[in-house]
Amino acid sequence: MTSESAAGVIKYTVASGGATVTTAADGNETASATKVTEKTSLTKIDYFGALITVTVNETDYLSAVTGTYTGTIKIILVSN
């Protein structure tokens, strides 16, 4: 997470369905190499849900300068 008003980066980890991504040291997003789920065929309407957890790096958080920090979590759905 980065801030427009304060210098610094708070790294965080996003995990879901076996896929885990940790932000880079500069705060830029990183894509997961692991898929959360993949279906080989779709013969009926299928519902899927997976818990998404976000864990903030405690050291970065405790040493961060006061301000508002934002980060992005992208969810990409691909249909073949």
Phi and psi in radians as a Rosetta constraint file:
Dihedral C 1 N 2 CA 2 C 2 CIRCULARHARMONIC -2.155 0.35
Dihedral N 2 CA 2 C 2 N 3 CIRCULARHARMONIC 2.877 0.35
Dihedral C 2 N 3 CA 3 C 3 CIRCULARHARMONIC -2.234 0.35
Dihedral N 3 CA 3 C 3 N 4 CIRCULARHARMONIC 2.443 0.35
Dihedral C 3 N 4 CA 4 C 4 CIRCULARHARMONIC -1.366 0.35
Dihedral N 4 CA 4 C 4 N 5 CIRCULARHARMONIC -0.458 0.35
Dihedral C 4 N 5 CA 5 C 5 CIRCULARHARMONIC -1.762 0.35
Dihedral N 5 CA 5 C 5 N 6 CIRCULARHARMONIC -0.270 0.35
Dihedral C 5 N 6 CA 6 C 6 CIRCULARHARMONIC -2.282 0.35
Dihedral N 6 CA 6 C 6 N 7 CIRCULARHARMONIC 2.476 0.35
Dihedral C 6 N 7 CA 7 C 7 CIRCULARHARMONIC -1.327 0.35
Dihedral N 7 CA 7 C 7 N 8 CIRCULARHARMONIC 2.466 0.35
Dihedral C 7 N 8 CA 8 C 8 CIRCULARHARMONIC 2.287 0.35
Dihedral N 8 CA 8 C 8 N 9 CIRCULARHARMONIC 2.837 0.35
Dihedral C 8 N 9 CA 9 C 9 CIRCULARHARMONIC -2.304 0.35
Dihedral N 9 CA 9 C 9 N 10 CIRCULARHARMONIC 2.382 0.35
Dihedral C 9 N 10 CA 10 C 10 CIRCULARHARMONIC -1.947 0.35
Dihedral N 10 CA 10 C 10 N 11 CIRCULARHARMONIC 1.938 0.35
Dihedral C 10 N 11 CA 11 C 11 CIRCULARHARMONIC -1.321 0.35
Dihedral N 11 CA 11 C 11 N 12 CIRCULARHARMONIC 2.659 0.35
Dihedral C 11 N 12 CA 12 C 12 CIRCULARHARMONIC -2.566 0.35
Dihedral N 12 CA 12 C 12 N 13 CIRCULARHARMONIC 2.788 0.35
Dihedral C 12 N 13 CA 13 C 13 CIRCULARHARMONIC -2.074 0.35
Dihedral N 13 CA 13 C 13 N 14 CIRCULARHARMONIC 2.363 0.35
Dihedral C 13 N 14 CA 14 C 14 CIRCULARHARMONIC -2.017 0.35
Dihedral N 14 CA 14 C 14 N 15 CIRCULARHARMONIC 2.269 0.35
Dihedral C 14 N 15 CA 15 C 15 CIRCULARHARMONIC -2.290 0.35
Dihedral N 15 CA 15 C 15 N 16 CIRCULARHARMONIC 2.473 0.35
Dihedral C 15 N 16 CA 16 C 16 CIRCULARHARMONIC -2.845 0.35
Dihedral N 16 CA 16 C 16 N 17 CIRCULARHARMONIC 2.262 0.35
Dihedral C 16 N 17 CA 17 C 17 CIRCULARHARMONIC 0.899 0.35
Dihedral N 17 CA 17 C 17 N 18 CIRCULARHARMONIC 0.634 0.35
Dihedral C 17 N 18 CA 18 C 18 CIRCULARHARMONIC 1.606 0.35
Dihedral N 18 CA 18 C 18 N 19 CIRCULARHARMONIC -0.207 0.35
Dihedral C 18 N 19 CA 19 C 19 CIRCULARHARMONIC -1.646 0.35
Dihedral N 19 CA 19 C 19 N 20 CIRCULARHARMONIC 2.365 0.35
Dihedral C 19 N 20 CA 20 C 20 CIRCULARHARMONIC -2.356 0.35
Dihedral N 20 CA 20 C 20 N 21 CIRCULARHARMONIC 2.356 0.35
Dihedral C 20 N 21 CA 21 C 21 CIRCULARHARMONIC -2.319 0.35
Dihedral N 21 CA 21 C 21 N 22 CIRCULARHARMONIC 2.304 0.35
Dihedral C 21 N 22 CA 22 C 22 CIRCULARHARMONIC -2.011 0.35
Dihedral N 22 CA 22 C 22 N 23 CIRCULARHARMONIC 2.318 0.35
Dihedral C 22 N 23 CA 23 C 23 CIRCULARHARMONIC -1.115 0.35
Dihedral N 23 CA 23 C 23 N 24 CIRCULARHARMONIC 2.637 0.35
Dihedral C 23 N 24 CA 24 C 24 CIRCULARHARMONIC -1.248 0.35
Dihedral N 24 CA 24 C 24 N 25 CIRCULARHARMONIC 2.895 0.35
Dihedral C 24 N 25 CA 25 C 25 CIRCULARHARMONIC -1.051 0.35
Dihedral N 25 CA 25 C 25 N 26 CIRCULARHARMONIC -0.447 0.35
Dihedral C 25 N 26 CA 26 C 26 CIRCULARHARMONIC -1.556 0.35
Dihedral N 26 CA 26 C 26 N 27 CIRCULARHARMONIC 0.007 0.35
Dihedral C 26 N 27 CA 27 C 27 CIRCULARHARMONIC 1.567 0.35
Dihedral N 27 CA 27 C 27 N 28 CIRCULARHARMONIC -0.062 0.35
Dihedral C 27 N 28 CA 28 C 28 CIRCULARHARMONIC -1.289 0.35
Dihedral N 28 CA 28 C 28 N 29 CIRCULARHARMONIC 2.621 0.35
Dihedral C 28 N 29 CA 29 C 29 CIRCULARHARMONIC -1.231 0.35
Dihedral N 29 CA 29 C 29 N 30 CIRCULARHARMONIC 2.665 0.35
Dihedral C 29 N 30 CA 30 C 30 CIRCULARHARMONIC -2.281 0.35
Dihedral N 30 CA 30 C 30 N 31 CIRCULARHARMONIC 2.364 0.35
Dihedral C 30 N 31 CA 31 C 31 CIRCULARHARMONIC -1.451 0.35
Dihedral N 31 CA 31 C 31 N 32 CIRCULARHARMONIC 2.557 0.35
Dihedral C 31 N 32 CA 32 C 32 CIRCULARHARMONIC -1.380 0.35
Dihedral N 32 CA 32 C 32 N 33 CIRCULARHARMONIC 2.468 0.35
Dihedral C 32 N 33 CA 33 C 33 CIRCULARHARMONIC -1.495 0.35
Dihedral N 33 CA 33 C 33 N 34 CIRCULARHARMONIC -0.206 0.35
Dihedral C 33 N 34 CA 34 C 34 CIRCULARHARMONIC -1.831 0.35
Dihedral N 34 CA 34 C 34 N 35 CIRCULARHARMONIC 2.366 0.35
Dihedral C 34 N 35 CA 35 C 35 CIRCULARHARMONIC -1.451 0.35
Dihedral N 35 CA 35 C 35 N 36 CIRCULARHARMONIC 2.547 0.35
Dihedral C 35 N 36 CA 36 C 36 CIRCULARHARMONIC -1.241 0.35
Dihedral N 36 CA 36 C 36 N 37 CIRCULARHARMONIC -0.758 0.35
Dihedral C 36 N 37 CA 37 C 37 CIRCULARHARMONIC -2.709 0.35
Dihedral N 37 CA 37 C 37 N 38 CIRCULARHARMONIC 2.754 0.35
Dihedral C 37 N 38 CA 38 C 38 CIRCULARHARMONIC -2.599 0.35
Dihedral N 38 CA 38 C 38 N 39 CIRCULARHARMONIC 2.287 0.35
Dihedral C 38 N 39 CA 39 C 39 CIRCULARHARMONIC -1.849 0.35
Dihedral N 39 CA 39 C 39 N 40 CIRCULARHARMONIC 2.369 0.35
Dihedral C 39 N 40 CA 40 C 40 CIRCULARHARMONIC -1.513 0.35
Dihedral N 40 CA 40 C 40 N 41 CIRCULARHARMONIC -0.420 0.35
Dihedral C 40 N 41 CA 41 C 41 CIRCULARHARMONIC -2.676 0.35
Dihedral N 41 CA 41 C 41 N 42 CIRCULARHARMONIC 2.775 0.35
Dihedral C 41 N 42 CA 42 C 42 CIRCULARHARMONIC -2.304 0.35
Dihedral N 42 CA 42 C 42 N 43 CIRCULARHARMONIC 1.798 0.35
Dihedral C 42 N 43 CA 43 C 43 CIRCULARHARMONIC -1.803 0.35
Dihedral N 43 CA 43 C 43 N 44 CIRCULARHARMONIC -0.144 0.35
Dihedral C 43 N 44 CA 44 C 44 CIRCULARHARMONIC -2.736 0.35
Dihedral N 44 CA 44 C 44 N 45 CIRCULARHARMONIC 2.999 0.35
Dihedral C 44 N 45 CA 45 C 45 CIRCULARHARMONIC -1.160 0.35
Dihedral N 45 CA 45 C 45 N 46 CIRCULARHARMONIC 2.229 0.35
Dihedral C 45 N 46 CA 46 C 46 CIRCULARHARMONIC -2.175 0.35
Dihedral N 46 CA 46 C 46 N 47 CIRCULARHARMONIC 2.281 0.35
Dihedral C 46 N 47 CA 47 C 47 CIRCULARHARMONIC -1.811 0.35
Dihedral N 47 CA 47 C 47 N 48 CIRCULARHARMONIC 2.453 0.35
Dihedral C 47 N 48 CA 48 C 48 CIRCULARHARMONIC -2.417 0.35
Dihedral N 48 CA 48 C 48 N 49 CIRCULARHARMONIC 2.437 0.35
Dihedral C 48 N 49 CA 49 C 49 CIRCULARHARMONIC -2.461 0.35
Dihedral N 49 CA 49 C 49 N 50 CIRCULARHARMONIC 2.561 0.35
Dihedral C 49 N 50 CA 50 C 50 CIRCULARHARMONIC -2.533 0.35
Dihedral N 50 CA 50 C 50 N 51 CIRCULARHARMONIC 2.422 0.35
Dihedral C 50 N 51 CA 51 C 51 CIRCULARHARMONIC -1.170 0.35
Dihedral N 51 CA 51 C 51 N 52 CIRCULARHARMONIC 2.353 0.35
Dihedral C 51 N 52 CA 52 C 52 CIRCULARHARMONIC -1.951 0.35
Dihedral N 52 CA 52 C 52 N 53 CIRCULARHARMONIC 2.159 0.35
Dihedral C 52 N 53 CA 53 C 53 CIRCULARHARMONIC -2.048 0.35
Dihedral N 53 CA 53 C 53 N 54 CIRCULARHARMONIC 2.503 0.35
Dihedral C 53 N 54 CA 54 C 54 CIRCULARHARMONIC -2.137 0.35
Dihedral N 54 CA 54 C 54 N 55 CIRCULARHARMONIC 2.178 0.35
Dihedral C 54 N 55 CA 55 C 55 CIRCULARHARMONIC -2.085 0.35
Dihedral N 55 CA 55 C 55 N 56 CIRCULARHARMONIC 2.148 0.35
Dihedral C 55 N 56 CA 56 C 56 CIRCULARHARMONIC -1.517 0.35
Dihedral N 56 CA 56 C 56 N 57 CIRCULARHARMONIC 2.417 0.35
Dihedral C 56 N 57 CA 57 C 57 CIRCULARHARMONIC -1.130 0.35
Dihedral N 57 CA 57 C 57 N 58 CIRCULARHARMONIC 2.012 0.35
Dihedral C 57 N 58 CA 58 C 58 CIRCULARHARMONIC -1.107 0.35
Dihedral N 58 CA 58 C 58 N 59 CIRCULARHARMONIC -0.712 0.35
Dihedral C 58 N 59 CA 59 C 59 CIRCULARHARMONIC -1.093 0.35
Dihedral N 59 CA 59 C 59 N 60 CIRCULARHARMONIC -0.796 0.35
Dihedral C 59 N 60 CA 60 C 60 CIRCULARHARMONIC -1.081 0.35
Dihedral N 60 CA 60 C 60 N 61 CIRCULARHARMONIC -0.751 0.35
Dihedral C 60 N 61 CA 61 C 61 CIRCULARHARMONIC -1.094 0.35
Dihedral N 61 CA 61 C 61 N 62 CIRCULARHARMONIC -0.810 0.35
Dihedral C 61 N 62 CA 62 C 62 CIRCULARHARMONIC -1.227 0.35
Dihedral N 62 CA 62 C 62 N 63 CIRCULARHARMONIC -0.435 0.35
Dihedral C 62 N 63 CA 63 C 63 CIRCULARHARMONIC -1.745 0.35
Dihedral N 63 CA 63 C 63 N 64 CIRCULARHARMONIC 0.044 0.35
Dihedral C 63 N 64 CA 64 C 64 CIRCULARHARMONIC -1.245 0.35
Dihedral N 64 CA 64 C 64 N 65 CIRCULARHARMONIC 2.527 0.35
Dihedral C 64 N 65 CA 65 C 65 CIRCULARHARMONIC -1.254 0.35
Dihedral N 65 CA 65 C 65 N 66 CIRCULARHARMONIC 2.518 0.35
Dihedral C 65 N 66 CA 66 C 66 CIRCULARHARMONIC -1.015 0.35
Dihedral N 66 CA 66 C 66 N 67 CIRCULARHARMONIC 2.350 0.35
Dihedral C 66 N 67 CA 67 C 67 CIRCULARHARMONIC 2.921 0.35
Dihedral N 67 CA 67 C 67 N 68 CIRCULARHARMONIC -3.052 0.35
Dihedral C 67 N 68 CA 68 C 68 CIRCULARHARMONIC -1.807 0.35
Dihedral N 68 CA 68 C 68 N 69 CIRCULARHARMONIC 2.190 0.35
Dihedral C 68 N 69 CA 69 C 69 CIRCULARHARMONIC -1.990 0.35
Dihedral N 69 CA 69 C 69 N 70 CIRCULARHARMONIC 2.462 0.35
Dihedral C 69 N 70 CA 70 C 70 CIRCULARHARMONIC -2.267 0.35
Dihedral N 70 CA 70 C 70 N 71 CIRCULARHARMONIC 2.647 0.35
Dihedral C 70 N 71 CA 71 C 71 CIRCULARHARMONIC -2.505 0.35
Dihedral N 71 CA 71 C 71 N 72 CIRCULARHARMONIC 2.836 0.35
Dihedral C 71 N 72 CA 72 C 72 CIRCULARHARMONIC -2.048 0.35
Dihedral N 72 CA 72 C 72 N 73 CIRCULARHARMONIC 2.369 0.35
Dihedral C 72 N 73 CA 73 C 73 CIRCULARHARMONIC -2.079 0.35
Dihedral N 73 CA 73 C 73 N 74 CIRCULARHARMONIC 2.041 0.35
Dihedral C 73 N 74 CA 74 C 74 CIRCULARHARMONIC -1.776 0.35
Dihedral N 74 CA 74 C 74 N 75 CIRCULARHARMONIC 2.377 0.35
Dihedral C 74 N 75 CA 75 C 75 CIRCULARHARMONIC -2.059 0.35
Dihedral N 75 CA 75 C 75 N 76 CIRCULARHARMONIC 2.116 0.35
Dihedral C 75 N 76 CA 76 C 76 CIRCULARHARMONIC -1.939 0.35
Dihedral N 76 CA 76 C 76 N 77 CIRCULARHARMONIC 2.161 0.35
Dihedral C 76 N 77 CA 77 C 77 CIRCULARHARMONIC -1.865 0.35
Dihedral N 77 CA 77 C 77 N 78 CIRCULARHARMONIC 2.155 0.35
Dihedral C 77 N 78 CA 78 C 78 CIRCULARHARMONIC -2.008 0.35
Dihedral N 78 CA 78 C 78 N 79 CIRCULARHARMONIC 2.275 0.35
Dihedral C 78 N 79 CA 79 C 79 CIRCULARHARMONIC -2.087 0.35
Dihedral N 79 CA 79 C 79 N 80 CIRCULARHARMONIC 2.297 0.35
